[in-house]
């Protein structure tokens, strides 16, 4: 009896024509039946936003031969929700992969990332999910060194599954760094020092442009930042339960004095 091929949902936040998603779907085609649902344009930094105040469009397109593809007018999370509800019609795919993002999603960036939020939504839907990102923002980024690791990681998730409520955040170093292997890491403690540049448009109206620098004081050698800076692929097991469990006992000792 022939074993049924797994069904794999491919999403991203850079848009359906981005080079990263092409590499990802090509690798997934080796493992199973691929269905792509991706934004019709760039949606970077959208986090877990969903569309509630305007219509959502979902159009089937032919972009790459042999791949069922849909472009969506909404956010990366909208793409997953629509895929589950309207394309799979409640039947879950065997795997959800998001990316490959042009730019790292390590440390605190996981909270802002549309790439990772799509994968989080997959996990919320009880689909084993992975987000992939590369340390290269350029449109012409070279993803070739990522390919064998993408396939190997996806194969392991398909074979072993993931614990309920968890997903994987996978980041690749720039191609200039020789990859030494894979490190299972924790998320580094870091944050952005934001600046808003004050500018004027051609009509002399002011606007602001977000810039900034990433800073981290966490020098632990078990973090994703350390792994990437030292030439390793970082894998961080991630969860969407944001409860600070270690604080519950302390808060239960507080005396809340209510005044009626």
Secondary structure, 3 states (H helix, E strand, C coil): CCCCCEEEEEECCCCCCCHHHHHHHHHHHCCEEEEEEEECCCCCCCCCCCCCCCCCCEEEECCCCCCEEEEECCCHHHHHHHHHHHHCCCCCCCEEEEEEEECCCCCCHHHHCHHHHHHHHHHHCCCCEEEEEECCCCCCCCCHHHHHHHHHHHHHHHHHCCCCCEEEEEEECCCCCCCCEEEEEECCCEEEEEEEEEEECCCCCEEEEEEEEEEECCCCCCEHHHHHHCCEEEEEEEECCCCCHHHHHHHHCCCCCCCC
